[in-house]
Amino acid sequence: MRLNKNTLYVLIYLLGGATTASEISQKMSQLDIRSIQRALERLLENNLVTRSGPVNNPTYSIQYPALLAVNFPEKILEDEERPESLFNYRLLDWLEKAPTDVLETFSKDITLNNDHKITPKELEYLTVELSWKSSALEGNTYTLLDTQLLLTEGIKAKGRTEFETQMILNHKDAVAFIIENADLFKNTIAFSTIEELHRIIGRNLGISAGIRKRPVRISASNYTPPSSPQTLREGADRILSIIDRFADPVLRSLLALSLIPYLQIFEDGNKRTGRMLANAILISSVGRGFSLRKVSAHELALAYLAFYEFNSIKSLSDILAAELT
């Protein structure tokens, strides 16, 4: 699928709530109406939108099953001139009703043993790798060996800050919480459980607990998440109910990995909380976790940009699949 820049910009405006060429034209004054109509035709040809209504002024709707599976080019995701995008509530509307088999296409190639119980050695290995990599993705300079010595021998790395050490220890405590409370992640997941995961992740790091009370911006992204505490609380309940709709632990894990950071419920630590929730779902269900060791910070950032701004889950799905297979 090859879509040019203008077509992808038109797509962003459709995701933002525009439904007609004339509405998009008001937002894209640099393009004439015919160029916008051609972009809409390309989106239609690629099954990313449907068209309805009168021929002279049709309306366009997003086709989420196709959109979620698109790989967007890196140069578009890194283009600083992308239009601003907002949280897409219509995506949640669709996810709340989406057929199970449509979403399970993102996890169908990953087969895990439901009878497996994580062994003490596997748990130690996962705790070290996950604590190291999840922290490294946030800029922590602890090495894998440093992390192993800290978590297994209690030896703090020389030349590292107390902040970095605390971040590693918080991940270890979060894994311990998951193991001790596995039943909290198997079926219905309560918001209080997510809050506790976040509290553990942010302990002694200057991160306020609970729902954030001020706007945030996402680094290197033109996406702006919701800002109202009430809206965030309601959105969190919707996200958790979407995760709870599905039985497949891999799909549940993927949705947690994607949707928790997308909403940005907390002041900071949202991606870490999403990673820990995604791990908790898998550990409690199939005795497996993942560390994201195989992915670079740049690759993961692009995957999140694709989801935040274009609502494609494909890159995040591929990353999770590579970790579990």
Phi, psi and omega per residue, in radians:
M1 nan 2.100 -3.133
R2 -2.066 2.011 -3.140
L3 -2.156 2.285 -3.112
N4 -1.377 3.033 -3.040
K5 -1.027 -0.807 -3.109
N6 -1.071 -0.677 3.135
T7 -1.125 -0.705 3.140
L8 -1.227 -0.575 3.068
Y9 -1.174 -0.705 3.066
V10 -1.043 -0.705 3.116
L11 -1.053 -0.725 3.123
I12 -1.044 -0.719 3.128
Y13 -1.194 -0.602 3.044
L14 -1.117 -0.742 3.103
L15 -1.130 -0.461 3.129
G16 -1.447 -0.018 3.057
G17 2.064 -0.207 3.076
A18 -1.172 2.565 -3.097
T19 -2.256 -0.182 -3.114
T20 -2.307 2.842 3.111
A21 -1.080 -0.675 -3.118
S22 -1.158 -0.653 3.099
E23 -1.143 -0.726 3.111
I24 -1.160 -0.661 -3.134
S25 -1.046 -0.596 3.117
Q26 -1.156 -0.457 -3.118
K27 -1.664 -0.385 -3.102
M28 -2.058 1.201 -3.057
S29 -1.155 -0.308 -3.140
Q30 -1.335 -0.213 3.136
L31 -1.951 2.464 3.041
D32 -1.373 2.836 -3.037
I33 -1.070 -0.573 3.141
R34 -1.171 -0.660 3.103
S35 -1.135 -0.682 3.097
I36 -1.147 -0.715 3.116
Q37 -1.123 -0.661 3.095
R38 -1.149 -0.677 3.100
A39 -1.101 -0.711 3.110
L40 -1.126 -0.650 3.084
E41 -1.091 -0.719 3.118
R42 -1.125 -0.690 3.089
L43 -1.135 -0.640 3.108
L44 -1.163 -0.772 3.132
E45 -1.082 -0.537 3.138
N46 -1.619 0.191 3.056
N47 1.114 0.421 3.127
L48 -1.568 -0.280 3.068
V49 -2.429 2.826 2.951
T50 -2.047 2.743 -3.112
R51 -2.129 2.458 3.112
S52 -2.625 2.975 3.096
G53 1.598 -2.966 -3.064
P54 -1.145 2.579 -3.092
V55 -1.056 -0.654 -3.054
N56 -1.384 -0.254 3.108
N57 -2.679 1.136 -3.089
P58 -1.247 2.771 3.036
T59 -1.884 2.662 -3.081
Y60 -2.148 2.431 3.134
S61 -2.218 2.531 -3.127
I62 -1.251 2.405 3.006
Q63 -1.711 1.621 -3.017
Y64 -1.129 -0.634 3.115
P65 -0.997 -0.677 3.115
A66 -1.344 -0.728 -3.081
L67 -1.090 -0.730 -3.106
L68 -1.061 -0.404 -3.039
A69 -1.741 0.158 -3.091
V70 -1.490 2.398 2.956
N71 -1.647 1.963 -3.114
F72 -1.550 2.454 -3.082
P73 -1.137 2.519 -3.106
E74 -1.031 -0.679 -3.074
K75 -1.134 -0.501 3.079
I76 -1.284 -0.742 -3.128
L77 -1.160 -0.407 3.135
E78 -1.742 0.011 -3.138
D79 -1.290 2.000 -3.059
E80 -1.263 -0.159 -3.128
E81 -1.615 0.119 3.113
R82 -0.988 2.508 3.064
P83 -1.097 2.700 3.070
E84 -1.193 2.560 3.123
S85 -2.243 2.690 -3.112
L86 -2.111 2.919 3.077
F87 -1.011 2.288 -3.054
N88 -1.722 1.709 -3.132
Y89 -1.197 -0.422 3.108
R90 -1.181 -0.471 3.033
L91 -1.111 -0.777 3.093
L92 -1.099 -0.712 3.092
D93 -0.962 -0.777 -3.114
W94 -1.211 -0.764 -3.123
L95 -1.099 -0.536 -3.139
E96 -1.203 -0.319 -3.104
K97 -2.150 -0.061 -3.030
A98 -1.059 2.389 3.075
P99 -1.034 2.421 -3.095
T100 -0.989 -0.732 -3.058
D101 -1.157 -0.465 3.121
V102 -1.165 -0.817 -3.121
L103 -1.323 -0.491 -3.138
E104 -1.247 -0.142 3.031
T105 -1.108 -0.393 -3.140
F106 -1.447 -0.127 3.137
S107 -2.260 0.000 -3.006
K108 -1.136 -0.430 -3.103
D109 -1.554 0.027 -3.131
I110 -1.896 1.945 -3.127
T111 -1.912 2.090 3.141
L112 -2.078 2.652 -3.122
N113 -1.452 1.914 -3.098
N114 -1.184 -0.307 -3.105
D115 -1.582 -0.054 -3.067
H116 -1.329 2.378 3.040
K117 -1.994 2.226 -3.061
I118 -1.068 2.283 -3.122
T119 -1.468 2.801 3.108
P120 -0.980 -0.692 3.139
K121 -1.173 -0.763 3.098
E122 -1.079 -0.691 3.138
L123 -1.131 -0.733 3.109
E124 -1.090 -0.776 -3.140
Y125 -1.088 -0.798 -3.139
L126 -1.127 -0.759 -3.117
T127 -1.032 -0.778 -3.139
V128 -1.151 -0.888 -3.089
E129 -1.124 -0.760 -3.113
L130 -1.174 -0.749 3.131
S131 -1.092 -0.725 3.126
W132 -1.168 -0.948 -3.011
K133 -1.223 -0.747 3.139
S134 -1.075 -0.654 3.089
S135 -1.244 -0.711 3.128
A136 -1.062 -0.627 3.114
L137 -1.139 -0.306 3.092
E138 -1.742 0.170 3.097
G139 1.686 0.065 3.132
N140 -1.192 2.393 -3.047
T141 -1.714 0.078 3.028
Y142 -1.014 2.376 3.022
T143 -1.470 2.991 3.092
L144 -1.084 -0.722 3.123
L145 -1.153 -0.751 3.069
D146 -0.954 -0.788 -3.102
T147 -1.120 -0.761 3.131
Q148 -1.058 -0.783 -3.130
L149 -1.141 -0.651 3.122
L150 -1.164 -0.814 -3.015
L151 -1.419 -0.453 -3.112
T152 -1.812 -0.463 -3.099
E153 -2.062 -0.165 -3.120
G154 1.293 0.350 -3.096
I155 -1.668 2.040 3.112
K156 -1.350 2.457 -3.126
A157 -1.281 2.416 3.087
K158 -1.261 2.508 3.093
G159 1.390 0.091 3.096
R160 -1.866 2.629 -3.099
T161 -1.411 2.821 3.057
E162 -1.097 -0.586 3.105
F163 -1.046 -0.820 -3.133
E164 -1.124 -0.739 3.122
T165 -1.072 -0.772 -3.128
Q166 -1.107 -0.685 3.129
M167 -1.052 -0.741 3.105
I168 -1.103 -0.823 -3.113
L169 -1.100 -0.618 3.115
N170 -1.100 -0.664 3.094
H171 -1.115 -0.750 3.097
K172 -1.020 -0.766 3.139
D173 -1.146 -0.619 3.119
A174 -1.147 -0.731 3.088
V175 -1.093 -0.732 3.113
A176 -1.057 -0.718 3.103
F177 -1.078 -0.718 3.131
I178 -1.093 -0.805 -3.123
I179 -1.115 -0.727 -3.091
E180 -1.303 -0.328 -3.068
N181 -2.266 0.755 -3.051
A182 -0.983 -0.601 -3.096
D183 -1.117 -0.367 -3.131
L184 -1.221 -0.268 -3.028
F185 -1.994 0.057 -3.015
K186 -1.487 -0.671 -3.075
N187 -2.170 -1.790 3.105
T188 -1.396 2.183 -3.132
I189 -1.762 2.117 -3.113
A190 -1.438 2.615 3.091
F191 -1.076 -0.600 3.122
S192 -1.055 -0.538 3.097
T193 -1.173 -0.734 3.106
I194 -1.145 -0.728 3.103
E195 -1.039 -0.698 -3.134
E196 -1.202 -0.723 3.054
L197 -0.996 -0.802 -3.136
H198 -1.130 -0.706 3.133
R199 -1.064 -0.730 3.126
I200 -1.153 -0.790 -3.133
I201 -1.054 -0.626 -3.047
G202 -1.712 0.088 -3.061
R203 -1.011 2.241 3.086
N204 1.037 0.451 3.099
L205 -2.009 0.167 3.133
G206 1.330 0.342 -3.141
I207 -1.752 2.137 3.120
S208 -1.148 2.380 3.087
A209 -1.382 2.780 3.088
G210 1.460 3.082 -3.112
I211 -1.064 2.392 -3.110
R212 -1.198 2.665 -3.067
K213 -2.031 0.143 -3.141
R214 -2.474 2.787 3.141
P215 -1.152 2.693 3.035
V216 -2.314 2.753 3.009
R217 -2.065 2.659 3.135
I218 -1.731 2.197 -3.123
S219 -0.997 2.364 3.071
A220 1.084 0.336 -3.135
S221 -2.238 2.653 3.034
N222 -1.727 0.286 -3.132
Y223 -1.615 2.351 3.081
T224 -2.073 2.032 3.131
P225 -1.359 2.971 3.103
P226 -1.047 2.784 -3.101
S227 -2.124 -0.381 -3.098
S228 -1.287 2.242 3.103
P229 -0.968 -0.674 3.131
Q230 -1.149 -0.739 3.111
T231 -1.107 -0.705 3.124
L232 -1.123 -0.726 3.140
R233 -1.130 -0.781 3.123
E234 -1.133 -0.701 3.116
G235 -1.126 -0.670 3.115
A236 -1.095 -0.733 3.101
D237 -1.091 -0.691 3.138
R238 -1.155 -0.743 3.134
I239 -1.085 -0.777 -3.136
L240 -1.149 -0.638 3.101
S241 -1.198 -0.558 3.064
I242 -1.160 -0.809 3.095
I243 -1.027 -0.736 -3.094
D244 -1.222 -0.277 3.122
R245 -1.102 -0.487 -2.926
F246 -1.916 2.582 -3.138
A247 -1.651 -0.492 -3.088
D248 -1.147 2.012 -3.075
P249 -1.098 -0.554 3.133
V250 -1.187 -0.769 3.099
L251 -1.115 -0.755 3.096
R252 -1.025 -0.747 3.140
S253 -1.124 -0.750 3.133
L254 -1.086 -0.732 3.134
L255 -1.145 -0.660 3.086
A256 -1.142 -0.770 -3.138
L257 -1.055 -0.567 -3.067
S258 -1.580 -0.863 -2.910
L259 -1.410 -0.576 3.134
I260 -1.095 -0.863 3.073
P261 -1.157 -0.542 -3.115
Y262 -1.077 -0.757 -3.135
L263 -1.309 -0.488 -3.098
Q264 0.966 1.046 -3.060
I265 -1.113 -0.642 -2.986
F266 -1.893 2.919 -3.133
E267 -1.071 -0.663 -3.138
D268 -2.770 2.889 3.092
G269 1.426 0.296 -3.088
N270 -1.189 -0.746 3.134
K271 -1.175 -0.679 3.080
R272 -1.086 -0.752 3.116
T273 -1.110 -0.729 3.086
G274 -1.078 -0.727 3.109
R275 -1.105 -0.731 -3.117
M276 -1.216 -0.683 3.091
L277 -1.127 -0.757 3.115
A278 -1.045 -0.725 3.078
N279 -1.148 -0.743 -3.115
A280 -1.034 -0.715 3.135
I281 -1.079 -0.780 -3.125
L282 -1.253 -0.776 -3.126
I283 -1.054 -0.773 -3.085
S284 -1.274 -0.387 -3.066
S285 -1.749 -0.738 -3.015
V286 -2.274 0.144 3.085
G287 1.149 0.485 3.122
R288 -2.278 2.618 3.006
G289 -2.372 -3.041 3.115
F290 -2.581 2.660 -3.091
S291 -1.976 -0.219 -3.008
L292 1.162 0.443 -3.124
R293 -1.043 -0.544 -3.038
K294 -1.416 -0.123 -3.036
V295 -1.905 2.500 3.074
S296 -1.500 2.787 3.103
A297 -1.047 -0.663 -3.141
H298 -1.131 -0.793 -3.137
E299 -1.097 -0.736 3.139
L300 -1.175 -0.698 3.122
A301 -1.063 -0.721 3.111
L302 -1.145 -0.666 3.112
A303 -1.082 -0.727 3.105
Y304 -1.204 -0.663 3.086
L305 -1.044 -0.721 3.135
A306 -1.073 -0.617 3.133
F307 -1.395 -0.794 -3.119
Y308 -1.041 -0.786 -2.955
E309 -1.743 -0.462 -3.106
F310 -2.128 -0.030 3.118
N311 1.043 0.478 3.028
S312 -1.619 2.226 -3.130
I313 -1.730 0.018 -2.991
K314 -1.046 -0.827 -3.084
S315 -1.148 -0.732 3.089
L316 -1.123 -0.659 3.085
S317 -1.096 -0.763 3.126
D318 -1.114 -0.687 3.123
I319 -1.116 -0.792 3.127
L320 -1.132 -0.708 3.122
A321 -1.068 -0.721 3.130
A322 -1.115 -0.542 3.119
E323 -1.294 -0.545 -2.997
L324 -1.742 -0.105 -3.104
T325 -2.049 nan nan
